[in-house]
Amino acid sequence: MRKILLILIFFLAATTIYAKKIEISFWHSLGFHIKELIEEMADEYNKAHPNVRIKPVFQGLFEDMQVKMLTAAVAHQLPDVAQVQIEYMDVYIENGLIDPIDKIIPREQKEDILEKLWELTTRKGQIYGVPFCISVTVFFYNADAFAKAGIDPDKPPLTWADMIRMGKKLTQDTDGDGEFDKYALTFWTDGFYGILPFFWANDGEKLFSDDGKRIILTSKEMSRTITMLRDLVFIHKIMPQNWTDWEGGQAFLTGNLAMGPFTCAGISYGEQNLPWTLRISPMPSINGKRYTVIGGSALINFSRSRKKRKIINDFMFWCVNKENTIRIHEKIGYIPVRKSALNSLELKAFHKKNPNYLVPIEGIEYGRPLPNHHEYLKMNKLVRDMLQRVILAEADVDTELARTEKEINALLE
């Protein structure tokens, strides 16, 4: 009997040790230098939970992953957990593919994560995701180019007028062929992300009708915003007319483009890879009003398995604990989501040595979210197409706004 008992104990222990691990598929769109950090975090969680294997899978950048997610939804093959851009959440909510998580959020987590960030993942009073990699738009500028142009690098463009004044010094014909080869900035291809901070600063409040069923682009505030943007090319001549996104990126890398709005998620990459001194400042204000886009991604639990859902919830909250949210901020530039992290001595010491990283945190105060709509991807493409016609084809602003408003509303019907 003693031998049998020992055999049973050994068998039970071995079964526990060698039981098949529960595999959790984790789709994310955090590529380049961020991918390594995500894989590192997954490995750490797996080591601390021997019976679980979080399997991170990079699915391309934001829009690429959204297309794959929608395809997977149709085929009923969504991942167990995914990092979803906040402006893309609605299609999953409206189709019943994700459930509210209000009741399972630990009280300590609920109270410690910034209320403004919970609002990003809340729809009709219910929370559907955990704020994860949160970013704001900030202004990148080339401190070396500023100095060469006779501009004090410690006095960045804090207003639209500053941006134009400095931009005229930064836009140059260095080879004497009669055409500019260095420009101040470019950002007109970014759709809603590029124009909304300036729309809001121009007193633009209403982008949709009261019932949310129709978009409103033919407002004086939007017309003023797009005209100001157009004037940077044709009146002030500090922004190139026909550079592609790739050409603009290359120009910024080589120092032929001096400044512009970027996501704070690019701070560490810029500091480590740009061949010149990167400095960060707040978005330029208009008439004393400053706004920035606050957004990013949330962790969403798609699993229908009760056992997996419990593990995934634990993993999601672990990803945004105090230590991890500080690590993501210090290594990448995303905003720490927890108050305890923001108030920590570690972060204060880090910001003293790395002042670029403090700018996006200060930007939370004047941050606003992108529009939430299940057709966001298509709407944003139509807005980008409109901006291209205004800039590339020199089309009339009000005519194009009316055309795009009609196209989007036809889509929403």
C-alpha positions in Angstrom: 0.0 0.0 0.0 2.9 2.3 0.8 4.5 1.7 -2.6 1.2 2.3 -4.4 0.7 5.5 -2.5 4.1 6.7 -3.4 3.5 5.9 -7.1 0.2 7.8 -7.0 1.8 10.8 -5.5 4.6 10.7 -8.1 2.0 10.3 -10.9 -0.1 13.2 -9.7 3.0 15.5 -9.3 4.3 14.5 -12.8 0.8 15.1 -14.3 0.8 18.6 -12.8 4.3 19.4 -14.0 4.0 18.0 -17.5 0.4 18.9 -18.1 -0.2 20.6 -21.4 0.3 24.4 -21.1 -2.6 26.6 -21.8 -1.6 28.6 -24.9 -2.9 32.2 -25.3 -2.5 33.8 -28.7 -1.7 37.5 -28.3 -1.8 39.6 -31.5 -0.1 43.0 -31.4 0.9 45.8 -33.8 3.9 47.0 -31.9 6.8 46.5 -34.3 10.4 47.6 -34.7 12.0 48.3 -31.4 8.8 47.7 -29.5 8.3 44.1 -30.6 11.3 43.0 -28.6 9.9 44.5 -25.4 6.5 42.8 -25.9 8.2 39.4 -26.4 10.3 40.1 -23.3 7.3 40.8 -21.2 5.5 37.7 -22.5 8.5 35.6 -21.6 8.5 37.0 -18.1 4.8 36.2 -17.6 5.3 32.7 -18.9 8.2 32.0 -16.5 6.1 33.2 -13.6 3.2 31.0 -14.7 4.6 27.6 -15.8 1.2 26.3 -17.0 0.6 29.2 -19.3 2.2 30.2 -22.6 1.4 33.7 -23.9 2.3 33.6 -27.6 2.8 37.1 -29.0 2.3 37.5 -32.7 3.2 40.7 -34.6 0.5 41.4 -37.1 1.8 44.5 -38.9 1.3 48.1 -38.0 -2.0 49.6 -36.9 -4.1 49.6 -40.1 -2.6 46.3 -41.3 -3.5 44.6 -38.1 -7.0 46.0 -38.2 -7.6 44.5 -41.6 -6.3 41.1 -40.3 -8.5 41.4 -37.2 -11.6 42.1 -39.3 -10.8 39.1 -41.6 -10.3 36.9 -38.5 -13.6 38.1 -37.0 -15.5 37.0 -40.2 -13.8 33.6 -40.1 -14.4 33.3 -36.3 -10.7 33.0 -35.7 -9.9 36.0 -33.5 -6.9 35.7 -31.2 -7.5 35.2 -27.5 -6.2 38.6 -26.6 -5.2 41.5 -28.8 -3.7 45.0 -28.6 -6.4 47.0 -30.4 -6.2 50.7 -31.4 -8.8 52.6 -29.4 -10.4 54.1 -32.4 -11.0 50.6 -33.9 -12.8 49.1 -30.8 -16.3 50.0 -31.8 -16.7 47.4 -34.6 -16.0 44.6 -32.1 -18.3 46.0 -29.5 -21.2 46.6 -31.9 -20.9 43.0 -33.2 -20.9 41.4 -29.8 -17.4 40.1 -30.1 -16.1 41.5 -26.8 -17.8 41.8 -23.4 -17.6 44.6 -20.8 -15.0 44.1 -18.1 -16.2 46.5 -15.4 -17.0 43.7 -12.9 -13.7 42.0 -13.1 -11.4 45.1 -12.8 -9.6 44.9 -9.5 -10.4 47.9 -7.4 -6.8 48.9 -7.0 -6.3 48.9 -10.8 -9.5 50.8 -11.4 -8.5 53.6 -8.9 -4.8 53.7 -9.9 -5.3 54.0 -13.7 -6.0 57.6 -14.8 -9.8 58.2 -15.2 -9.1 60.0 -18.5 -7.6 56.8 -19.9 -10.5 54.6 -18.7 -12.7 57.0 -20.7 -10.9 56.0 -23.8 -12.0 52.4 -23.5 -15.5 53.2 -22.2 -18.6 53.0 -24.5 -22.1 53.8 -23.2 -20.9 53.7 -19.6 -19.2 50.3 -19.8 -15.4 49.5 -20.0 -14.3 47.1 -22.7 -10.5 47.2 -22.6 -7.5 47.9 -20.4 -5.5 51.1 -21.5 -2.1 49.8 -22.5 0.2 51.7 -24.8 -1.2 55.3 -24.6 0.3 58.1 -26.6 -0.2 61.8 -27.3 0.9 63.9 -30.2 4.0 66.0 -29.5 6.2 68.2 -31.6 9.6 66.8 -32.6 12.3 69.2 -33.8 15.9 69.0 -34.9 17.9 71.1 -32.4 21.0 71.1 -34.6 19.0 72.5 -37.6 17.5 75.2 -35.3 21.0 76.2 -34.1 22.3 76.3 -37.7 19.4 78.5 -38.8 20.1 81.0 -35.9 17.1 79.8 -33.8 17.6 79.1 -30.1 17.0 75.3 -29.6 15.8 76.0 -26.1 12.9 78.1 -27.5 10.8 75.8 -29.6 7.7 76.9 -31.6 5.0 77.1 -29.0 2.4 78.8 -31.2 1.3 78.5 -34.8 2.9 82.0 -35.5 6.2 80.8 -34.0 6.1 77.7 -36.2 5.6 79.9 -39.4 8.3 82.4 -38.3 10.8 79.7 -37.5 9.8 77.7 -40.5 10.8 80.4 -42.9 14.3 80.3 -41.5 14.4 76.5 -41.6 13.2 76.3 -45.2 16.2 76.7 -47.5 17.7 76.3 -51.0 21.1 74.9 -50.0 22.3 73.9 -53.5 21.3 77.2 -55.2 19.2 75.6 -57.9 16.2 77.9 -57.2 14.2 75.3 -55.4 13.9 74.5 -51.7 15.5 71.2 -50.7 15.1 71.8 -46.9 11.7 72.3 -45.4 10.4 73.1 -42.0 7.7 70.4 -41.6 5.1 68.2 -43.2 2.1 66.3 -41.8 -0.8 66.7 -44.1 -1.1 63.0 -45.0 -2.1 62.0 -41.4 -5.9 62.4 -41.7 -7.8 63.0 -38.5 -4.7 62.4 -36.5 -2.9 65.4 -38.1 -5.7 67.9 -38.4 -7.8 67.4 -35.2 -5.5 69.2 -32.7 -5.6 72.3 -34.9 -9.4 71.9 -35.5 -10.0 71.8 -31.8 -7.7 74.8 -31.3 -9.8 76.7 -33.9 -12.8 76.2 -31.7 -14.0 73.2 -33.5 -16.2 71.1 -31.2 -18.7 69.4 -33.4 -17.4 66.7 -35.8 -20.6 64.7 -35.8 -24.4 65.4 -35.6 -26.1 65.1 -32.2 -27.2 61.5 -33.0 -23.7 60.6 -34.2 -25.0 59.4 -37.5 -23.6 62.1 -39.8 -20.2 63.8 -40.0 -19.9 67.6 -40.2 -17.0 68.8 -42.2 -18.5 71.9 -43.8 -18.0 74.1 -40.7 -16.2 77.4 -40.6 -13.8 75.9 -38.0 -12.8 73.0 -40.3 -12.6 75.3 -43.3 -10.2 77.6 -41.3 -8.1 74.6 -40.2 -7.6 73.1 -43.6 -7.0 76.6 -45.1 -4.3 77.2 -42.5 -2.7 73.9 -43.4 -2.9 74.6 -47.1 -1.3 78.0 -46.5 1.8 76.4 -45.1 2.5 75.1 -48.6 1.3 77.9 -50.9 1.5 81.1 -48.8 4.2 80.6 -46.3 6.1 78.0 -48.4 7.5 76.1 -45.4 5.9 72.7 -46.2 6.6 70.7 -49.4 3.7 70.1 -51.8 4.4 66.7 -53.2 6.6 64.7 -50.8 5.3 61.2 -50.1 5.2 59.8 -46.5 8.4 57.9 -47.3 10.2 61.0 -48.7 9.1 63.0 -45.7 10.4 60.3 -43.4 13.8 60.2 -45.2 14.0 64.0 -45.1 13.4 64.0 -41.4 16.1 61.3 -40.9 18.7 63.2 -43.0 18.0 66.6 -41.5 16.2 68.0 -44.5 12.9 68.3 -42.6 13.2 70.2 -39.3 10.1 69.6 -37.2 6.6 68.3 -37.0 3.9 66.5 -35.0 4.7 62.9 -34.1 3.5 60.3 -31.6 5.4 60.2 -28.3 5.9 56.5 -29.0 8.7 57.5 -31.3 10.8 59.3 -28.7 13.2 56.5 -27.7 13.6 55.4 -31.3 14.4 59.0 -32.4 16.9 59.6 -29.6 18.7 56.3 -30.4 18.7 56.4 -34.2 18.5 60.0 -35.5 21.9 61.4 -36.5 21.1 64.8 -34.9 19.8 66.0 -31.5 16.1 65.3 -31.1 14.1 67.7 -28.9 10.4 67.5 -27.9 8.0 70.4 -27.3 4.2 70.6 -26.9 1.9 71.0 -29.9 1.8 74.6 -31.1 -1.2 76.6 -29.8 -3.6 78.7 -31.9 -5.1 81.8 -30.2 -3.9 80.6 -26.9 -5.5 77.2 -27.2 -3.4 74.0 -27.3 -4.7 70.4 -28.0 -3.2 67.1 -28.7 -4.6 63.7 -29.8 -4.6 61.2 -26.9 -5.0 57.6 -28.0 -3.1 54.5 -28.5 -4.2 51.0 -27.8 -6.0 48.8 -25.3 -5.7 45.1 -24.4 -8.9 43.3 -25.3 -10.0 39.9 -24.2 -11.7 38.0 -27.1 -11.6 34.5 -25.7 -14.9 32.6 -25.1 -13.2 30.0 -22.9 -13.9 30.7 -19.2 -10.6 29.3 -18.2 -8.6 31.3 -20.7 -10.6 34.5 -20.0 -9.4 34.3 -16.3 -5.8 33.9 -17.4 -6.0 36.7 -20.0 -7.5 39.1 -17.5 -4.6 38.5 -15.1 -2.1 38.9 -18.0 -3.7 42.2 -19.1 -3.6 43.7 -15.7 -0.1 42.4 -15.2 1.0 44.2 -18.4 0.0 47.6 -16.9 1.2 47.1 -13.4 3.3 50.0 -12.0 6.6 48.4 -12.9 5.7 47.5 -16.5 4.0 50.8 -17.3 7.1 52.6 -16.1 9.3 50.3 -18.2 7.1 50.9 -21.4 7.4 54.6 -20.8 11.2 54.7 -20.3 12.0 52.3 -23.1 9.5 53.6 -25.7 7.9 56.8 -24.7 4.3 55.8 -24.1 2.5 57.5 -21.2 2.5 55.5 -17.9 -1.2 54.6 -17.3 -1.0 54.5 -13.5 -1.0 57.3 -11.0 1.4 55.4 -8.8 3.9 55.3 -11.7 3.4 59.0 -12.6 4.0 60.0 -9.0 7.0 57.7 -8.4 10.4 58.9 -7.5 11.8 56.6 -10.1 10.0 58.4 -12.9 10.8 61.9 -11.5 14.5 61.0 -11.5 14.2 59.6 -15.1 12.5 62.8 -16.3 15.2 64.9 -14.8 17.8 63.1 -16.9 15.5 62.7 -19.9 13.3 65.8 -20.3 11.9 64.8 -23.7 9.8 62.1 -22.0 8.1 64.6 -19.7 6.5 66.5 -22.5 3.8 63.9 -23.4 2.9 63.4 -19.8 2.2 67.2 -19.5 0.2 66.8 -22.7 -2.4 64.5 -21.1 -4.1 67.7 -19.7 -5.0 69.0 -23.1 -5.5 65.6 -24.9 -8.6 64.6 -26.7 -9.5 61.2 -28.3 -9.9 60.5 -32.0 -13.5 59.8 -33.2 -14.9 56.5 -32.1 -16.8 54.8 -34.9 -16.9 51.3 -36.5 -16.2 52.9 -39.9 -13.2 55.0 -38.6 -10.7 53.3 -41.0 -12.8 54.2 -44.1 -13.6 57.7 -42.9 -10.0 58.5 -42.2 -9.0 57.3 -45.6 -11.5 59.7 -47.2 -10.2 62.6 -45.1 -6.6 61.7 -46.2 -7.8 61.6 -49.8 -9.4 65.0 -49.4 -6.2 66.5 -47.9 -4.2 65.1 -50.8 -6.5 66.8 -53.3 -6.3 70.1 -51.5 -2.5 70.0 -51.4 -1.4 68.0 -54.5 -4.1 69.2 -56.9 -4.5 72.6 -55.3 -8.2 72.0 -55.0 -10.7 74.4 -53.3 -10.9 73.8 -49.6 -14.7 74.3 -49.1 -15.5 72.3 -52.3 -13.4 69.3 -51.1 -14.8 69.5 -47.5 -18.4 69.3 -49.0 -17.5 66.4 -51.3 -15.8 64.5 -48.5 -18.7 65.1 -46.1 -21.1 63.7 -48.7 -18.9 60.7 -49.3 -18.6 59.8 -45.6 -22.3 60.3 -44.9 -23.1 58.0 -47.8 -20.9 55.5 -46.1 -22.6 55.9 -42.7 -26.2 55.6 -44.1 
